[in-house]
Amino acid sequence: MSLIQDALKRNMEESLTQSEALPPADPSSKKRLILLSVVVVLILLVVGEGFYILMNRPPVTAAPAKSEVAAQPEPPPAVAPTPVPAPAPVLASAPKVVWPKLTFSGSAVRGNEILAIIDGHMLSKNSKINGITVLQIGNNKALLEFEGEKRLFRLLAE
């Protein structure tokens, strides 16, 4: 029994000396570790944002230097032009667009949409009537298009 007790006693003494060799944990070292990790994260955020700004800025184009502008060659000397016969005059002109008769009565609001009142019909933007397309609608005015020609219609105050 004494052998077992001696072994246990030696084991106990060894464990005590090993625990004494390790320094106790310092509470301020934990605070330093947390502070260091916060500083590293902030530095990474600042560097990342700077890199993002640099990568997404518009490209810069350099203006030509004054010496480059002055170094351009001079144009060749003028040579007397050879006479060219004048082209025959064009008599035919583009036909004028004949708009259908219509009456613009004003504009109205339905919900969050503004409507144009044309020939008694309430039309929204991009609507068509008699081949006329409603392009824009404003307060008592409308921009209409017919066969490529655009016209602004306004309600005149009396």
C-alpha positions as a LaTeX table, in Angstrom:
\begin{tabular}{lrrr}
\hline
Residue & $x$ (\AA) & $y$ (\AA) & $z$ (\AA) \\
\hline
Met1 & 0.00 & 0.00 & 0.00 \\
Ser2 & 2.85 & 2.36 & 0.64 \\
Leu3 & 4.01 & 2.02 & $-2.98$ \\
Ile4 & 0.64 & 3.22 & $-4.21$ \\
Gln5 & 0.61 & 6.08 & $-1.74$ \\
Asp6 & 4.16 & 7.09 & $-2.72$ \\
Ala7 & 3.20 & 7.09 & $-6.42$ \\
Leu8 & 0.12 & 9.18 & $-5.75$ \\
Lys9 & 2.15 & 11.61 & $-3.64$ \\
Arg10 & 4.77 & 12.01 & $-6.42$ \\
Asn11 & 2.03 & 12.49 & $-9.02$ \\
Met12 & 0.44 & 15.17 & $-6.87$ \\
Glu13 & 3.73 & 17.01 & $-6.39$ \\
Glu14 & 4.45 & 16.96 & $-10.14$ \\
Ser15 & 1.05 & 18.39 & $-10.99$ \\
Leu16 & 1.52 & 21.16 & $-8.43$ \\
Thr17 & 4.91 & 22.15 & $-9.86$ \\
Gln18 & 3.51 & 22.18 & $-13.40$ \\
Ser19 & 0.58 & 24.41 & $-12.42$ \\
Glu20 & 2.95 & 26.77 & $-10.63$ \\
Ala21 & 5.11 & 27.01 & $-13.80$ \\
Leu22 & 2.19 & 28.45 & $-15.84$ \\
Pro23 & 1.49 & 32.12 & $-15.09$ \\
Pro24 & $-2.05$ & 32.90 & $-14.05$ \\
Ala25 & $-4.27$ & 34.38 & $-16.78$ \\
Asp26 & $-4.10$ & 38.19 & $-16.77$ \\
Pro27 & $-7.54$ & 39.86 & $-17.20$ \\
Ser28 & $-5.93$ & 42.85 & $-18.93$ \\
Ser29 & $-4.48$ & 40.54 & $-21.63$ \\
Lys30 & $-8.01$ & 39.54 & $-22.63$ \\
Lys31 & $-8.93$ & 43.22 & $-22.96$ \\
Arg32 & $-5.85$ & 43.83 & $-25.10$ \\
Leu33 & $-6.75$ & 40.91 & $-27.36$ \\
Ile34 & $-10.30$ & 42.23 & $-27.86$ \\
Leu35 & $-9.01$ & 45.76 & $-28.49$ \\
Leu36 & $-6.45$ & 44.47 & $-30.99$ \\
Ser37 & $-9.08$ & 42.49 & $-32.89$ \\
Val38 & $-11.39$ & 45.55 & $-33.07$ \\
Val39 & $-8.54$ & 47.71 & $-34.40$ \\
Val40 & $-7.69$ & 45.10 & $-37.05$ \\
Val41 & $-11.34$ & 44.91 & $-38.19$ \\
Leu42 & $-11.57$ & 48.72 & $-38.45$ \\
Ile43 & $-8.36$ & 48.91 & $-40.47$ \\
Leu44 & $-9.66$ & 46.22 & $-42.84$ \\
Leu45 & $-12.95$ & 48.14 & $-43.28$ \\
Val46 & $-11.16$ & 51.41 & $-44.10$ \\
Val47 & $-8.79$ & 49.73 & $-46.56$ \\
Gly48 & $-11.67$ & 47.83 & $-48.19$ \\
Glu49 & $-13.77$ & 50.99 & $-48.62$ \\
Gly50 & $-10.81$ & 52.84 & $-50.11$ \\
Phe51 & $-10.25$ & 50.01 & $-52.57$ \\
Tyr52 & $-13.96$ & 50.01 & $-53.46$ \\
Ile53 & $-13.90$ & 53.77 & $-54.13$ \\
Leu54 & $-10.79$ & 53.46 & $-56.30$ \\
Met55 & $-12.29$ & 50.63 & $-58.36$ \\
Asn56 & $-15.63$ & 52.39 & $-58.96$ \\
Arg57 & $-14.52$ & 55.92 & $-59.88$ \\
Pro58 & $-14.98$ & 57.09 & $-63.46$ \\
Pro59 & $-11.93$ & 56.90 & $-65.69$ \\
Val60 & $-9.86$ & 60.05 & $-66.00$ \\
Thr61 & $-8.94$ & 61.19 & $-69.48$ \\
Ala62 & $-5.92$ & 63.42 & $-69.89$ \\
Ala63 & $-6.22$ & 66.59 & $-71.90$ \\
Pro64 & $-3.57$ & 67.01 & $-74.60$ \\
Ala65 & $-0.61$ & 69.11 & $-73.53$ \\
Lys66 & $-0.06$ & 72.48 & $-75.19$ \\
Ser67 & 3.06 & 71.21 & $-76.90$ \\
Glu68 & 1.06 & 68.36 & $-78.47$ \\
Val69 & $-1.48$ & 70.82 & $-79.85$ \\
Ala70 & 1.21 & 73.07 & $-81.30$ \\
Ala71 & 3.05 & 70.11 & $-82.83$ \\
Gln72 & 0.22 & 69.29 & $-85.20$ \\
Pro73 & 1.24 & 69.54 & $-88.85$ \\
Glu74 & 0.03 & 72.49 & $-90.84$ \\
Pro75 & $-2.60$ & 71.80 & $-93.48$ \\
Pro76 & $-1.29$ & 71.54 & $-97.04$ \\
Pro77 & $-1.46$ & 74.71 & $-99.12$ \\
Ala78 & $-4.79$ & 75.37 & $-100.74$ \\
Val79 & $-5.15$ & 74.28 & $-104.34$ \\
Ala80 & $-7.56$ & 76.07 & $-106.59$ \\
Pro81 & $-10.73$ & 74.00 & $-106.71$ \\
Thr82 & $-11.89$ & 72.64 & $-110.00$ \\
Pro83 & $-15.34$ & 73.86 & $-110.94$ \\
Val84 & $-18.09$ & 71.33 & $-110.27$ \\
Pro85 & $-21.41$ & 71.67 & $-111.97$ \\
Ala86 & $-24.16$ & 72.68 & $-109.57$ \\
Pro87 & $-26.68$ & 69.94 & $-108.81$ \\
Ala88 & $-30.14$ & 70.30 & $-110.23$ \\
Pro89 & $-32.56$ & 71.86 & $-107.73$ \\
Val90 & $-34.88$ & 69.45 & $-105.98$ \\
Leu91 & $-38.44$ & 70.52 & $-106.54$ \\
Ala92 & $-40.18$ & 67.81 & $-104.58$ \\
Ser93 & $-40.31$ & 68.43 & $-100.83$ \\
Ala94 & $-41.45$ & 66.11 & $-98.11$ \\
Pro95 & $-45.21$ & 66.03 & $-97.87$ \\
Lys96 & $-46.67$ & 67.67 & $-94.81$ \\
Val97 & $-48.37$ & 65.43 & $-92.31$ \\
Val98 & $-52.12$ & 66.00 & $-92.19$ \\
Trp99 & $-53.31$ & 65.46 & $-88.65$ \\
Pro100 & $-56.79$ & 64.09 & $-88.02$ \\
Lys101 & $-59.19$ & 66.53 & $-86.40$ \\
Leu102 & $-59.21$ & 66.18 & $-82.62$ \\
Thr103 & $-60.25$ & 68.10 & $-79.54$ \\
Phe104 & $-57.99$ & 68.31 & $-76.49$ \\
Ser105 & $-60.17$ & 69.15 & $-73.48$ \\
Gly106 & $-57.55$ & 69.05 & $-70.71$ \\
Ser107 & $-56.09$ & 66.58 & $-68.26$ \\
Ala108 & $-57.43$ & 64.67 & $-65.28$ \\
Val109 & $-56.04$ & 62.54 & $-62.47$ \\
Arg110 & $-57.20$ & 59.00 & $-61.73$ \\
Gly111 & $-55.42$ & 57.44 & $-58.74$ \\
Asn112 & $-51.71$ & 58.14 & $-59.25$ \\
Glu113 & $-52.06$ & 58.42 & $-63.04$ \\
Ile114 & $-52.59$ & 61.59 & $-65.09$ \\
Leu115 & $-54.86$ & 61.29 & $-68.14$ \\
Ala116 & $-55.41$ & 63.41 & $-71.25$ \\
Ile117 & $-58.97$ & 64.08 & $-72.38$ \\
Ile118 & $-59.00$ & 63.84 & $-76.19$ \\
Asp119 & $-62.26$ & 63.72 & $-78.16$ \\
Gly120 & $-64.07$ & 62.87 & $-74.92$ \\
His121 & $-61.83$ & 59.84 & $-74.22$ \\
Met122 & $-59.59$ & 59.66 & $-71.15$ \\
Leu123 & $-56.21$ & 58.42 & $-72.41$ \\
Ser124 & $-53.09$ & 57.52 & $-70.45$ \\
Lys125 & $-49.48$ & 57.82 & $-71.56$ \\
Asn126 & $-48.63$ & 55.62 & $-74.63$ \\
Ser127 & $-52.33$ & 55.25 & $-75.51$ \\
Lys128 & $-53.43$ & 55.62 & $-79.14$ \\
Ile129 & $-56.50$ & 57.12 & $-80.74$ \\
Asn130 & $-57.00$ & 57.57 & $-84.52$ \\
Gly131 & $-53.29$ & 56.79 & $-85.07$ \\
Ile132 & $-52.20$ & 59.46 & $-82.59$ \\
Thr133 & $-49.96$ & 58.36 & $-79.71$ \\
Val134 & $-49.99$ & 60.13 & $-76.34$ \\
Leu135 & $-46.31$ & 60.67 & $-75.42$ \\
Gln136 & $-46.54$ & 62.90 & $-72.33$ \\
Ile137 & $-49.29$ & 64.42 & $-70.25$ \\
Gly138 & $-48.93$ & 67.49 & $-68.05$ \\
Asn139 & $-51.18$ & 69.94 & $-66.26$ \\
Asn140 & $-53.63$ & 70.92 & $-69.05$ \\
Lys141 & $-51.18$ & 69.97 & $-71.82$ \\
Ala142 & $-50.27$ & 66.86 & $-73.78$ \\
Leu143 & $-47.50$ & 65.93 & $-76.21$ \\
Leu144 & $-48.91$ & 63.87 & $-79.08$ \\
Glu145 & $-47.30$ & 62.15 & $-82.07$ \\
Phe146 & $-48.78$ & 61.31 & $-85.45$ \\
Glu147 & $-46.74$ & 59.73 & $-88.26$ \\
Gly148 & $-43.43$ & 60.84 & $-86.75$ \\
Glu149 & $-44.51$ & 64.44 & $-86.15$ \\
Lys150 & $-44.90$ & 65.64 & $-82.56$ \\
Arg151 & $-47.17$ & 68.42 & $-81.38$ \\
Leu152 & $-47.83$ & 69.96 & $-77.99$ \\
Phe153 & $-51.51$ & 70.64 & $-77.24$ \\
Arg154 & $-52.40$ & 73.11 & $-74.48$ \\
Leu155 & $-55.66$ & 74.13 & $-72.95$ \\
Leu156 & $-56.01$ & 77.89 & $-73.37$ \\
Ala157 & $-57.54$ & 79.90 & $-70.54$ \\
Glu158 & $-60.55$ & 81.98 & $-71.51$ \\
\hline
\end{tabular}
